Amino acid sequence: MRKIAFLLVLLAAGALMSESASARGRVVVGIGFGFPVWGWGAPWYYAPPPYYYSPPQVVYSSPPVYVERQDVSTERAQDWWYYCAQSKGYYPYVKTCPSGWQKVSPVPPSE
């Protein structure tokens, strides 16, 4: 009987000297063998640290700036057709004109 009482006092002293049960979340009572028993848990495994996402990067861009052209010329290359009198054809159908190109308005003259 004294052996059982001594064993209970020893277990109670060990429980008082160990960390609190609420810190670990569970209380385990058992017999230790001095080496881990695989399959009952993984004593070497710790949960990974929590991963905190960085806040999203916010890029503010300035509003678009529209600039109206002031130097618009009335005579542009695309506003004219070029006629070759010698070969009686227009550019780009006639590539060369030995007598020189003549500027022609693409809009027929009004009557």
HELIX and SHEET records of a PDB file:
HELIX    1   1 ARG A    2  MET A   17  1                                  16    
HELIX    2   2 ALA A   21  ARG A   24  1                                   4    
HELIX    3   3 ALA A   77  ASP A   79  5                                   3    
SHEET    1   A 3 GLY A  89  TYR A  90  0                                        
SHEET    2   A 3 TRP A  81  CYS A  84 -1                                        
SHEET    3   A 3 GLN A 102  VAL A 104 -1                                        
END                                                                             
